Each structure stands twice: as C-alpha cells, then as structure tokens.
C-alpha cells in the first residue's frame, strides 16, 4: 500500500484541497485519457510494472525505503468475507504491507493500523495473473456508504500492482473496522472523479502532493456495495 509509506510532514488539509482544485482546472483531454497539466511536455500514461501484474519480481527503491514492522508471519485463517480459504491467499511480497495485513487480520479490525492518525480500510481481491487472493490496506475515503480506492503508489510513475487486479476482476471484499462487505470497483472519470478526488484529499491530504509529483493521472476506483 503505497500511500502508507512514511511521510516527512503532513500537508495542510485545506491547502491541499485548494491545490487539487487548481490542478483540476488545468486538466487537458488526450484521446480518452484525462491528464493533469502540471508538467511540461506530453505526459506518459502510467503502466503496471513488467512481470506478473500481481507479483512484482523485485522490490523497487521506493519499496525498499518503506518501514518494516515486526509483527511475525501472517496467521493462517479464513477470510471473513467468504471469498476463499487461507490456501488461496498469497501474502504481499512487500514486508511492511504484509505486516500491516497481519496486524489487521489478527485483530479483526482495520482500526489497529493508522497513518498520520487517519484510518485505513483493507481490500481483498484476486490476482490478475495468479488468481490467488491479495490483501491491500488503503487510506479510508468514505461517503454515504461508498468508498474510494486511490491507486497513488506515493506518486510513483507507474500504477501500483493491485490496479491491474481491480481492472481484471472488480468484484472484491472491503473491510472497514470490524465490518466486511462485498463491493464492486469502478474506475472514475471526469466530474465524478473530480468530486471524489476532493474527498480523497480531504481524507488524506498527501494525495494532492502525490498527483503533482507524477505525470500520470492517479486512478480512483469507486467501491459500491453489491
């Protein structure tokens, strides 16, 4: 979960919201893709890193810089949402993500993990290539019973590995606190994306900085109960 990496300082919430509104005014249309025009030259669309879409071959420099909590090995257990059993679950190859998932699973509550004092949710999805279950903690962005999954990867040039998983199979499980529910993911565009992006920045202000950092438009998936 890229947005859970340590940050030097938290941006001012209102200032971040203002920044994303300004960036939105600079959006230009390139074919069917919408890009934020904050960089010179033609932006390059972010791509999933080569190799298995749900299994990175080797950690990037960004991943190596992430914290490595020491909670032990993930427990063997059933997933409460009923998608599958532990035999079909593949822990993340990134240590700090794996440890955060373990902490949530052990407590049965996403509330045991926070970033800058802000809550997270956990998504359970199928790997696009392997078909095995993947668990991904993300920042909690909720409005009227619906949620947003932001594929920021901390402003990296490419999409996170789980982006391809949601595109391949949008029916996933979401855990918020102690409650798990089946949801369907839908990638947002245009005005709907803008409205939800403002909510995302309000929930986690560093998202605004992540968008300025990268030339790709950060994908945002609306997660609706099914």
Biotite code that builds the C-alpha atoms (Angstrom):
import biotite.structure as struc

atoms = struc.array([
    struc.Atom([0.000, 0.000, 0.000], chain_id="A", res_id=1, res_name="UNK", atom_name="CA", element="C"),
    struc.Atom([1.961, 2.873, -1.350], chain_id="A", res_id=2, res_name="UNK", atom_name="CA", element="C"),
    struc.Atom([0.249, 5.694, 0.461], chain_id="A", res_id=3, res_name="UNK", atom_name="CA", element="C"),
    struc.Atom([1.167, 4.138, 3.811], chain_id="A", res_id=4, res_name="UNK", atom_name="CA", element="C"),
    struc.Atom([4.871, 4.893, 3.314], chain_id="A", res_id=5, res_name="UNK", atom_name="CA", element="C"),
    struc.Atom([6.359, 7.291, 5.895], chain_id="A", res_id=6, res_name="UNK", atom_name="CA", element="C"),
    struc.Atom([5.980, 10.965, 5.037], chain_id="A", res_id=7, res_name="UNK", atom_name="CA", element="C"),
    struc.Atom([8.256, 13.833, 6.032], chain_id="A", res_id=8, res_name="UNK", atom_name="CA", element="C"),
    struc.Atom([5.337, 16.073, 7.048], chain_id="A", res_id=9, res_name="UNK", atom_name="CA", element="C"),
    struc.Atom([1.606, 16.245, 6.564], chain_id="A", res_id=10, res_name="UNK", atom_name="CA", element="C"),
    struc.Atom([0.352, 18.984, 4.236], chain_id="A", res_id=11, res_name="UNK", atom_name="CA", element="C"),
    struc.Atom([-2.284, 21.418, 5.399], chain_id="A", res_id=12, res_name="UNK", atom_name="CA", element="C"),
    struc.Atom([-5.667, 19.873, 4.591], chain_id="A", res_id=13, res_name="UNK", atom_name="CA", element="C"),
    struc.Atom([-7.390, 22.943, 3.208], chain_id="A", res_id=14, res_name="UNK", atom_name="CA", element="C"),
    struc.Atom([-4.329, 23.977, 1.251], chain_id="A", res_id=15, res_name="UNK", atom_name="CA", element="C"),
    struc.Atom([-4.166, 20.536, -0.326], chain_id="A", res_id=16, res_name="UNK", atom_name="CA", element="C"),
    struc.Atom([-7.843, 20.701, -1.317], chain_id="A", res_id=17, res_name="UNK", atom_name="CA", element="C"),
    struc.Atom([-7.268, 24.110, -2.902], chain_id="A", res_id=18, res_name="UNK", atom_name="CA", element="C"),
    struc.Atom([-4.242, 22.748, -4.745], chain_id="A", res_id=19, res_name="UNK", atom_name="CA", element="C"),
    struc.Atom([-6.156, 19.876, -6.286], chain_id="A", res_id=20, res_name="UNK", atom_name="CA", element="C"),
    struc.Atom([-8.950, 22.226, -7.383], chain_id="A", res_id=21, res_name="UNK", atom_name="CA", element="C"),
    struc.Atom([-6.377, 24.379, -9.168], chain_id="A", res_id=22, res_name="UNK", atom_name="CA", element="C"),
    struc.Atom([-4.829, 21.305, -10.757], chain_id="A", res_id=23, res_name="UNK", atom_name="CA", element="C"),
    struc.Atom([-8.251, 20.200, -11.957], chain_id="A", res_id=24, res_name="UNK", atom_name="CA", element="C"),
    struc.Atom([-8.698, 23.475, -13.833], chain_id="A", res_id=25, res_name="UNK", atom_name="CA", element="C"),
    struc.Atom([-5.569, 22.611, -15.818], chain_id="A", res_id=26, res_name="UNK", atom_name="CA", element="C"),
    struc.Atom([-6.839, 19.222, -16.986], chain_id="A", res_id=27, res_name="UNK", atom_name="CA", element="C"),
    struc.Atom([-6.475, 18.555, -20.705], chain_id="A", res_id=28, res_name="UNK", atom_name="CA", element="C"),
    struc.Atom([-8.034, 15.782, -22.776], chain_id="A", res_id=29, res_name="UNK", atom_name="CA", element="C"),
    struc.Atom([-5.674, 13.473, -24.668], chain_id="A", res_id=30, res_name="UNK", atom_name="CA", element="C"),
    struc.Atom([-7.719, 10.922, -26.576], chain_id="A", res_id=31, res_name="UNK", atom_name="CA", element="C"),
    struc.Atom([-9.826, 9.126, -23.976], chain_id="A", res_id=32, res_name="UNK", atom_name="CA", element="C"),
    struc.Atom([-7.444, 9.894, -21.116], chain_id="A", res_id=33, res_name="UNK", atom_name="CA", element="C"),
    struc.Atom([-7.611, 12.899, -18.803], chain_id="A", res_id=34, res_name="UNK", atom_name="CA", element="C"),
    struc.Atom([-4.297, 14.307, -17.650], chain_id="A", res_id=35, res_name="UNK", atom_name="CA", element="C"),
    struc.Atom([-3.430, 16.959, -15.099], chain_id="A", res_id=36, res_name="UNK", atom_name="CA", element="C"),
    struc.Atom([-1.369, 19.580, -16.949], chain_id="A", res_id=37, res_name="UNK", atom_name="CA", element="C"),
    struc.Atom([1.168, 20.427, -14.267], chain_id="A", res_id=38, res_name="UNK", atom_name="CA", element="C"),
    struc.Atom([4.252, 19.148, -16.117], chain_id="A", res_id=39, res_name="UNK", atom_name="CA", element="C"),
    struc.Atom([5.833, 20.372, -19.356], chain_id="A", res_id=40, res_name="UNK", atom_name="CA", element="C"),
    struc.Atom([5.566, 18.161, -22.426], chain_id="A", res_id=41, res_name="UNK", atom_name="CA", element="C"),
    struc.Atom([3.207, 15.303, -23.213], chain_id="A", res_id=42, res_name="UNK", atom_name="CA", element="C"),
    struc.Atom([2.576, 13.114, -20.187], chain_id="A", res_id=43, res_name="UNK", atom_name="CA", element="C"),
    struc.Atom([3.243, 9.414, -20.361], chain_id="A", res_id=44, res_name="UNK", atom_name="CA", element="C"),
    struc.Atom([0.496, 7.077, -19.212], chain_id="A", res_id=45, res_name="UNK", atom_name="CA", element="C"),
    struc.Atom([1.429, 5.081, -16.123], chain_id="A", res_id=46, res_name="UNK", atom_name="CA", element="C"),
    struc.Atom([1.782, 1.376, -16.723], chain_id="A", res_id=47, res_name="UNK", atom_name="CA", element="C"),
    struc.Atom([1.834, -1.595, -14.416], chain_id="A", res_id=48, res_name="UNK", atom_name="CA", element="C"),
    struc.Atom([5.414, -2.724, -13.909], chain_id="A", res_id=49, res_name="UNK", atom_name="CA", element="C"),
    struc.Atom([6.508, -5.527, -16.241], chain_id="A", res_id=50, res_name="UNK", atom_name="CA", element="C"),
    struc.Atom([6.185, -9.084, -14.969], chain_id="A", res_id=51, res_name="UNK", atom_name="CA", element="C"),
    struc.Atom([3.246, -10.632, -13.171], chain_id="A", res_id=52, res_name="UNK", atom_name="CA", element="C"),
    struc.Atom([0.615, -7.964, -12.610], chain_id="A", res_id=53, res_name="UNK", atom_name="CA", element="C"),
    struc.Atom([0.077, -9.089, -9.027], chain_id="A", res_id=54, res_name="UNK", atom_name="CA", element="C"),
    struc.Atom([3.607, -10.285, -8.214], chain_id="A", res_id=55, res_name="UNK", atom_name="CA", element="C"),
    struc.Atom([6.500, -7.823, -8.523], chain_id="A", res_id=56, res_name="UNK", atom_name="CA", element="C"),
    struc.Atom([9.723, -9.612, -9.385], chain_id="A", res_id=57, res_name="UNK", atom_name="CA", element="C"),
    struc.Atom([11.916, -7.444, -7.167], chain_id="A", res_id=58, res_name="UNK", atom_name="CA", element="C"),
    struc.Atom([11.310, -4.527, -4.787], chain_id="A", res_id=59, res_name="UNK", atom_name="CA", element="C"),
    struc.Atom([11.783, -1.038, -6.169], chain_id="A", res_id=60, res_name="UNK", atom_name="CA", element="C"),
    struc.Atom([13.836, 1.635, -4.423], chain_id="A", res_id=61, res_name="UNK", atom_name="CA", element="C"),
    struc.Atom([10.540, 3.081, -3.169], chain_id="A", res_id=62, res_name="UNK", atom_name="CA", element="C"),
    struc.Atom([9.509, -0.252, -1.658], chain_id="A", res_id=63, res_name="UNK", atom_name="CA", element="C"),
    struc.Atom([12.936, -0.720, -0.071], chain_id="A", res_id=64, res_name="UNK", atom_name="CA", element="C"),
    struc.Atom([12.505, 2.633, 1.685], chain_id="A", res_id=65, res_name="UNK", atom_name="CA", element="C"),
    struc.Atom([9.217, 1.558, 3.307], chain_id="A", res_id=66, res_name="UNK", atom_name="CA", element="C"),
    struc.Atom([9.093, 0.658, 7.009], chain_id="A", res_id=67, res_name="UNK", atom_name="CA", element="C"),
    struc.Atom([9.398, -2.991, 8.007], chain_id="A", res_id=68, res_name="UNK", atom_name="CA", element="C"),
    struc.Atom([7.159, -3.640, 11.050], chain_id="A", res_id=69, res_name="UNK", atom_name="CA", element="C"),
    struc.Atom([7.964, -6.789, 13.020], chain_id="A", res_id=70, res_name="UNK", atom_name="CA", element="C"),
    struc.Atom([4.680, -8.497, 13.743], chain_id="A", res_id=71, res_name="UNK", atom_name="CA", element="C"),
    struc.Atom([5.740, -12.010, 12.675], chain_id="A", res_id=72, res_name="UNK", atom_name="CA", element="C"),
    struc.Atom([4.347, -14.221, 9.932], chain_id="A", res_id=73, res_name="UNK", atom_name="CA", element="C"),
    struc.Atom([0.756, -13.830, 8.693], chain_id="A", res_id=74, res_name="UNK", atom_name="CA", element="C"),
    struc.Atom([-1.678, -16.126, 10.524], chain_id="A", res_id=75, res_name="UNK", atom_name="CA", element="C"),
    struc.Atom([-3.407, -18.956, 8.680], chain_id="A", res_id=76, res_name="UNK", atom_name="CA", element="C"),
    struc.Atom([-7.114, -18.169, 8.814], chain_id="A", res_id=77, res_name="UNK", atom_name="CA", element="C"),
    struc.Atom([-10.333, -17.934, 6.858], chain_id="A", res_id=78, res_name="UNK", atom_name="CA", element="C"),
    struc.Atom([-11.239, -14.618, 5.286], chain_id="A", res_id=79, res_name="UNK", atom_name="CA", element="C"),
    struc.Atom([-14.486, -13.477, 6.898], chain_id="A", res_id=80, res_name="UNK", atom_name="CA", element="C"),
    struc.Atom([-15.930, -12.187, 3.619], chain_id="A", res_id=81, res_name="UNK", atom_name="CA", element="C"),
    struc.Atom([-16.049, -15.733, 2.292], chain_id="A", res_id=82, res_name="UNK", atom_name="CA", element="C"),
    struc.Atom([-14.094, -15.205, -0.924], chain_id="A", res_id=83, res_name="UNK", atom_name="CA", element="C"),
    struc.Atom([-11.821, -18.167, -0.256], chain_id="A", res_id=84, res_name="UNK", atom_name="CA", element="C"),
    struc.Atom([-9.703, -20.005, 2.303], chain_id="A", res_id=85, res_name="UNK", atom_name="CA", element="C"),
    struc.Atom([-6.165, -19.366, 3.511], chain_id="A", res_id=86, res_name="UNK", atom_name="CA", element="C"),
    struc.Atom([-4.831, -21.918, 0.976], chain_id="A", res_id=87, res_name="UNK", atom_name="CA", element="C"),
    struc.Atom([-5.689, -19.495, -1.810], chain_id="A", res_id=88, res_name="UNK", atom_name="CA", element="C"),
    struc.Atom([-4.216, -16.414, -0.109], chain_id="A", res_id=89, res_name="UNK", atom_name="CA", element="C"),
    struc.Atom([-0.836, -15.057, -1.259], chain_id="A", res_id=90, res_name="UNK", atom_name="CA", element="C"),
    struc.Atom([0.787, -12.615, 1.214], chain_id="A", res_id=91, res_name="UNK", atom_name="CA", element="C"),
    struc.Atom([2.312, -9.451, -0.227], chain_id="A", res_id=92, res_name="UNK", atom_name="CA", element="C"),
    struc.Atom([5.994, -9.736, -1.164], chain_id="A", res_id=93, res_name="UNK", atom_name="CA", element="C"),
    struc.Atom([6.479, -6.280, 0.400], chain_id="A", res_id=94, res_name="UNK", atom_name="CA", element="C"),
    struc.Atom([7.292, -6.784, 4.062], chain_id="A", res_id=95, res_name="UNK", atom_name="CA", element="C"),
    struc.Atom([5.636, -3.734, 5.611], chain_id="A", res_id=96, res_name="UNK", atom_name="CA", element="C"),
    struc.Atom([2.396, -4.335, 3.682], chain_id="A", res_id=97, res_name="UNK", atom_name="CA", element="C"),
    struc.Atom([2.383, -7.965, 4.781], chain_id="A", res_id=98, res_name="UNK", atom_name="CA", element="C"),
    struc.Atom([2.874, -6.949, 8.423], chain_id="A", res_id=99, res_name="UNK", atom_name="CA", element="C"),
    struc.Atom([0.048, -4.405, 8.298], chain_id="A", res_id=100, res_name="UNK", atom_name="CA", element="C"),
    struc.Atom([-2.282, -7.036, 6.840], chain_id="A", res_id=101, res_name="UNK", atom_name="CA", element="C"),
    struc.Atom([-1.231, -9.451, 9.568], chain_id="A", res_id=102, res_name="UNK", atom_name="CA", element="C"),
    struc.Atom([-1.993, -6.891, 12.277], chain_id="A", res_id=103, res_name="UNK", atom_name="CA", element="C"),
    struc.Atom([-5.454, -6.257, 10.833], chain_id="A", res_id=104, res_name="UNK", atom_name="CA", element="C"),
    struc.Atom([-6.198, -9.968, 10.428], chain_id="A", res_id=105, res_name="UNK", atom_name="CA", element="C"),
    struc.Atom([-5.006, -10.771, 13.945], chain_id="A", res_id=106, res_name="UNK", atom_name="CA", element="C"),
    struc.Atom([-7.215, -8.058, 15.476], chain_id="A", res_id=107, res_name="UNK", atom_name="CA", element="C"),
    struc.Atom([-10.117, -8.496, 13.076], chain_id="A", res_id=108, res_name="UNK", atom_name="CA", element="C"),
    struc.Atom([-10.217, -4.712, 12.914], chain_id="A", res_id=109, res_name="UNK", atom_name="CA", element="C"),
    struc.Atom([-8.654, -2.216, 10.473], chain_id="A", res_id=110, res_name="UNK", atom_name="CA", element="C"),
    struc.Atom([-8.566, 0.286, 13.338], chain_id="A", res_id=111, res_name="UNK", atom_name="CA", element="C"),
    struc.Atom([-5.261, -1.177, 14.549], chain_id="A", res_id=112, res_name="UNK", atom_name="CA", element="C"),
    struc.Atom([-3.487, 0.472, 11.590], chain_id="A", res_id=113, res_name="UNK", atom_name="CA", element="C"),
    struc.Atom([-3.435, 4.246, 11.095], chain_id="A", res_id=114, res_name="UNK", atom_name="CA", element="C"),
    struc.Atom([-1.329, 6.606, 9.009], chain_id="A", res_id=115, res_name="UNK", atom_name="CA", element="C"),
    struc.Atom([-0.771, 10.131, 10.338], chain_id="A", res_id=116, res_name="UNK", atom_name="CA", element="C"),
    struc.Atom([-3.641, 9.430, 12.702], chain_id="A", res_id=117, res_name="UNK", atom_name="CA", element="C"),
    struc.Atom([-6.007, 8.627, 9.830], chain_id="A", res_id=118, res_name="UNK", atom_name="CA", element="C"),
    struc.Atom([-7.883, 5.321, 9.332], chain_id="A", res_id=119, res_name="UNK", atom_name="CA", element="C"),
    struc.Atom([-7.442, 2.679, 6.661], chain_id="A", res_id=120, res_name="UNK", atom_name="CA", element="C"),
    struc.Atom([-9.602, 0.005, 5.069], chain_id="A", res_id=121, res_name="UNK", atom_name="CA", element="C"),
    struc.Atom([-8.454, -3.317, 3.653], chain_id="A", res_id=122, res_name="UNK", atom_name="CA", element="C"),
    struc.Atom([-9.322, -4.728, 0.219], chain_id="A", res_id=123, res_name="UNK", atom_name="CA", element="C"),
    struc.Atom([-9.246, -8.413, -0.667], chain_id="A", res_id=124, res_name="UNK", atom_name="CA", element="C"),
    struc.Atom([-9.013, -9.097, -4.398], chain_id="A", res_id=125, res_name="UNK", atom_name="CA", element="C"),
    struc.Atom([-7.859, -11.743, -6.858], chain_id="A", res_id=126, res_name="UNK", atom_name="CA", element="C"),
    struc.Atom([-4.500, -11.517, -8.588], chain_id="A", res_id=127, res_name="UNK", atom_name="CA", element="C"),
    struc.Atom([-4.924, -10.784, -12.285], chain_id="A", res_id=128, res_name="UNK", atom_name="CA", element="C"),
    struc.Atom([-2.412, -13.472, -13.272], chain_id="A", res_id=129, res_name="UNK", atom_name="CA", element="C"),
    struc.Atom([-2.304, -15.941, -10.394], chain_id="A", res_id=130, res_name="UNK", atom_name="CA", element="C"),
    struc.Atom([-5.980, -15.905, -9.386], chain_id="A", res_id=131, res_name="UNK", atom_name="CA", element="C"),
    struc.Atom([-4.860, -16.027, -5.751], chain_id="A", res_id=132, res_name="UNK", atom_name="CA", element="C"),
    struc.Atom([-6.201, -13.658, -3.113], chain_id="A", res_id=133, res_name="UNK", atom_name="CA", element="C"),
    struc.Atom([-4.352, -10.430, -2.375], chain_id="A", res_id=134, res_name="UNK", atom_name="CA", element="C"),
    struc.Atom([-4.943, -8.127, 0.603], chain_id="A", res_id=135, res_name="UNK", atom_name="CA", element="C"),
    struc.Atom([-4.235, -4.420, 0.291], chain_id="A", res_id=136, res_name="UNK", atom_name="CA", element="C"),
    struc.Atom([-4.675, -1.789, 3.053], chain_id="A", res_id=137, res_name="UNK", atom_name="CA", element="C"),
    struc.Atom([-5.587, 1.664, 1.700], chain_id="A", res_id=138, res_name="UNK", atom_name="CA", element="C"),
    struc.Atom([-6.499, 5.014, 3.189], chain_id="A", res_id=139, res_name="UNK", atom_name="CA", element="C"),
    struc.Atom([-10.172, 5.238, 4.195], chain_id="A", res_id=140, res_name="UNK", atom_name="CA", element="C"),
    struc.Atom([-12.143, 7.536, 1.878], chain_id="A", res_id=141, res_name="UNK", atom_name="CA", element="C"),
    struc.Atom([-15.869, 7.067, 2.508], chain_id="A", res_id=142, res_name="UNK", atom_name="CA", element="C"),
    struc.Atom([-19.009, 8.994, 1.593], chain_id="A", res_id=143, res_name="UNK", atom_name="CA", element="C"),
    struc.Atom([-22.603, 7.841, 2.151], chain_id="A", res_id=144, res_name="UNK", atom_name="CA", element="C"),
    struc.Atom([-21.691, 4.180, 2.375], chain_id="A", res_id=145, res_name="UNK", atom_name="CA", element="C"),
    struc.Atom([-19.417, 4.138, -0.667], chain_id="A", res_id=146, res_name="UNK", atom_name="CA", element="C"),
    struc.Atom([-15.624, 4.111, -0.681], chain_id="A", res_id=147, res_name="UNK", atom_name="CA", element="C"),
    struc.Atom([-12.765, 5.238, -2.895], chain_id="A", res_id=148, res_name="UNK", atom_name="CA", element="C"),
    struc.Atom([-9.614, 3.252, -3.689], chain_id="A", res_id=149, res_name="UNK", atom_name="CA", element="C"),
    struc.Atom([-6.804, 5.588, -4.749], chain_id="A", res_id=150, res_name="UNK", atom_name="CA", element="C"),
    struc.Atom([-4.020, 3.984, -6.828], chain_id="A", res_id=151, res_name="UNK", atom_name="CA", element="C"),
    struc.Atom([-1.410, 6.572, -5.889], chain_id="A", res_id=152, res_name="UNK", atom_name="CA", element="C"),
    struc.Atom([1.705, 4.475, -5.168], chain_id="A", res_id=153, res_name="UNK", atom_name="CA", element="C"),
    struc.Atom([3.022, 7.564, -3.426], chain_id="A", res_id=154, res_name="UNK", atom_name="CA", element="C"),
    struc.Atom([3.168, 9.499, -6.693], chain_id="A", res_id=155, res_name="UNK", atom_name="CA", element="C"),
    struc.Atom([5.345, 6.905, -8.476], chain_id="A", res_id=156, res_name="UNK", atom_name="CA", element="C"),
    struc.Atom([5.448, 6.964, -12.307], chain_id="A", res_id=157, res_name="UNK", atom_name="CA", element="C"),
    struc.Atom([3.585, 3.655, -12.586], chain_id="A", res_id=158, res_name="UNK", atom_name="CA", element="C"),
    struc.Atom([0.359, 2.288, -11.156], chain_id="A", res_id=159, res_name="UNK", atom_name="CA", element="C"),
    struc.Atom([0.508, 0.031, -8.095], chain_id="A", res_id=160, res_name="UNK", atom_name="CA", element="C"),
    struc.Atom([0.395, -3.712, -8.710], chain_id="A", res_id=161, res_name="UNK", atom_name="CA", element="C"),
    struc.Atom([-3.185, -4.002, -7.458], chain_id="A", res_id=162, res_name="UNK", atom_name="CA", element="C"),
    struc.Atom([-4.502, -1.659, -10.183], chain_id="A", res_id=163, res_name="UNK", atom_name="CA", element="C"),
    struc.Atom([-4.443, -4.499, -12.736], chain_id="A", res_id=164, res_name="UNK", atom_name="CA", element="C"),
    struc.Atom([-6.240, -6.781, -10.277], chain_id="A", res_id=165, res_name="UNK", atom_name="CA", element="C"),
    struc.Atom([-9.232, -4.435, -9.962], chain_id="A", res_id=166, res_name="UNK", atom_name="CA", element="C"),
    struc.Atom([-9.408, -3.947, -13.715], chain_id="A", res_id=167, res_name="UNK", atom_name="CA", element="C"),
    struc.Atom([-9.377, -7.716, -14.295], chain_id="A", res_id=168, res_name="UNK", atom_name="CA", element="C"),
    struc.Atom([-11.873, -8.557, -11.536], chain_id="A", res_id=169, res_name="UNK", atom_name="CA", element="C"),
    struc.Atom([-13.747, -5.620, -9.969], chain_id="A", res_id=170, res_name="UNK", atom_name="CA", element="C"),
    struc.Atom([-15.738, -7.755, -7.509], chain_id="A", res_id=171, res_name="UNK", atom_name="CA", element="C"),
    struc.Atom([-13.772, -7.599, -4.257], chain_id="A", res_id=172, res_name="UNK", atom_name="CA", element="C"),
    struc.Atom([-14.201, -7.548, -0.476], chain_id="A", res_id=173, res_name="UNK", atom_name="CA", element="C"),
    struc.Atom([-13.769, -4.455, 1.686], chain_id="A", res_id=174, res_name="UNK", atom_name="CA", element="C"),
    struc.Atom([-13.153, -4.392, 5.424], chain_id="A", res_id=175, res_name="UNK", atom_name="CA", element="C"),
    struc.Atom([-13.820, -1.198, 7.365], chain_id="A", res_id=176, res_name="UNK", atom_name="CA", element="C"),
    struc.Atom([-13.229, -1.580, 11.072], chain_id="A", res_id=177, res_name="UNK", atom_name="CA", element="C"),
    struc.Atom([-14.719, -4.944, 12.014], chain_id="A", res_id=178, res_name="UNK", atom_name="CA", element="C"),
    struc.Atom([-17.226, -4.971, 9.146], chain_id="A", res_id=179, res_name="UNK", atom_name="CA", element="C"),
    struc.Atom([-16.567, -6.770, 5.857], chain_id="A", res_id=180, res_name="UNK", atom_name="CA", element="C"),
    struc.Atom([-18.720, -6.374, 2.755], chain_id="A", res_id=181, res_name="UNK", atom_name="CA", element="C"),
    struc.Atom([-18.687, -7.324, -0.933], chain_id="A", res_id=182, res_name="UNK", atom_name="CA", element="C"),
    struc.Atom([-18.164, -4.327, -3.232], chain_id="A", res_id=183, res_name="UNK", atom_name="CA", element="C"),
    struc.Atom([-17.704, -3.692, -6.947], chain_id="A", res_id=184, res_name="UNK", atom_name="CA", element="C"),
    struc.Atom([-14.945, -1.370, -8.196], chain_id="A", res_id=185, res_name="UNK", atom_name="CA", element="C"),
    struc.Atom([-15.485, 1.131, -10.993], chain_id="A", res_id=186, res_name="UNK", atom_name="CA", element="C"),
    struc.Atom([-12.760, 3.475, -12.246], chain_id="A", res_id=187, res_name="UNK", atom_name="CA", element="C"),
    struc.Atom([-13.926, 7.083, -12.210], chain_id="A", res_id=188, res_name="UNK", atom_name="CA", element="C"),
    struc.Atom([-13.537, 9.736, -14.886], chain_id="A", res_id=189, res_name="UNK", atom_name="CA", element="C"),
    struc.Atom([-14.462, 13.375, -15.460], chain_id="A", res_id=190, res_name="UNK", atom_name="CA", element="C"),
    struc.Atom([-16.544, 15.330, -12.993], chain_id="A", res_id=191, res_name="UNK", atom_name="CA", element="C"),
    struc.Atom([-17.386, 12.298, -10.872], chain_id="A", res_id=192, res_name="UNK", atom_name="CA", element="C"),
    struc.Atom([-13.710, 11.589, -10.400], chain_id="A", res_id=193, res_name="UNK", atom_name="CA", element="C"),
    struc.Atom([-13.036, 15.231, -9.505], chain_id="A", res_id=194, res_name="UNK", atom_name="CA", element="C"),
    struc.Atom([-15.731, 15.243, -6.810], chain_id="A", res_id=195, res_name="UNK", atom_name="CA", element="C"),
    struc.Atom([-14.349, 12.064, -5.264], chain_id="A", res_id=196, res_name="UNK", atom_name="CA", element="C"),
    struc.Atom([-10.748, 13.230, -5.626], chain_id="A", res_id=197, res_name="UNK", atom_name="CA", element="C"),
    struc.Atom([-11.551, 16.289, -3.482], chain_id="A", res_id=198, res_name="UNK", atom_name="CA", element="C"),
    struc.Atom([-12.962, 13.915, -0.840], chain_id="A", res_id=199, res_name="UNK", atom_name="CA", element="C"),
    struc.Atom([-9.809, 11.795, -1.095], chain_id="A", res_id=200, res_name="UNK", atom_name="CA", element="C"),
    struc.Atom([-7.557, 14.815, -0.474], chain_id="A", res_id=201, res_name="UNK", atom_name="CA", element="C"),
    struc.Atom([-9.720, 15.881, 2.456], chain_id="A", res_id=202, res_name="UNK", atom_name="CA", element="C"),
    struc.Atom([-9.377, 12.381, 3.941], chain_id="A", res_id=203, res_name="UNK", atom_name="CA", element="C"),
    struc.Atom([-5.619, 12.160, 3.257], chain_id="A", res_id=204, res_name="UNK", atom_name="CA", element="C"),
    struc.Atom([-4.014, 15.492, 2.211], chain_id="A", res_id=205, res_name="UNK", atom_name="CA", element="C"),
    struc.Atom([-0.756, 13.972, 0.869], chain_id="A", res_id=206, res_name="UNK", atom_name="CA", element="C"),
    struc.Atom([-2.711, 12.668, -2.136], chain_id="A", res_id=207, res_name="UNK", atom_name="CA", element="C"),
    struc.Atom([-2.563, 16.196, -3.597], chain_id="A", res_id=208, res_name="UNK", atom_name="CA", element="C"),
    struc.Atom([1.223, 16.137, -3.455], chain_id="A", res_id=209, res_name="UNK", atom_name="CA", element="C"),
    struc.Atom([1.315, 12.669, -4.997], chain_id="A", res_id=210, res_name="UNK", atom_name="CA", element="C"),
    struc.Atom([-0.632, 13.919, -8.027], chain_id="A", res_id=211, res_name="UNK", atom_name="CA", element="C"),
    struc.Atom([1.693, 16.873, -8.504], chain_id="A", res_id=212, res_name="UNK", atom_name="CA", element="C"),
    struc.Atom([4.668, 14.522, -8.244], chain_id="A", res_id=213, res_name="UNK", atom_name="CA", element="C"),
    struc.Atom([3.644, 12.225, -11.109], chain_id="A", res_id=214, res_name="UNK", atom_name="CA", element="C"),
    struc.Atom([2.775, 12.771, -14.771], chain_id="A", res_id=215, res_name="UNK", atom_name="CA", element="C"),
    struc.Atom([0.089, 10.100, -14.768], chain_id="A", res_id=216, res_name="UNK", atom_name="CA", element="C"),
    struc.Atom([-3.422, 10.789, -13.595], chain_id="A", res_id=217, res_name="UNK", atom_name="CA", element="C"),
    struc.Atom([-3.767, 8.779, -10.397], chain_id="A", res_id=218, res_name="UNK", atom_name="CA", element="C"),
    struc.Atom([-6.589, 6.248, -10.880], chain_id="A", res_id=219, res_name="UNK", atom_name="CA", element="C"),
    struc.Atom([-9.514, 6.367, -8.460], chain_id="A", res_id=220, res_name="UNK", atom_name="CA", element="C"),
    struc.Atom([-11.959, 3.470, -8.114], chain_id="A", res_id=221, res_name="UNK", atom_name="CA", element="C"),
    struc.Atom([-15.412, 3.904, -6.604], chain_id="A", res_id=222, res_name="UNK", atom_name="CA", element="C"),
    struc.Atom([-16.278, 0.901, -4.419], chain_id="A", res_id=223, res_name="UNK", atom_name="CA", element="C"),
    struc.Atom([-20.018, 0.320, -4.170], chain_id="A", res_id=224, res_name="UNK", atom_name="CA", element="C"),
    struc.Atom([-21.844, -2.381, -2.164], chain_id="A", res_id=225, res_name="UNK", atom_name="CA", element="C"),
    struc.Atom([-23.135, -5.274, -4.253], chain_id="A", res_id=226, res_name="UNK", atom_name="CA", element="C"),
])
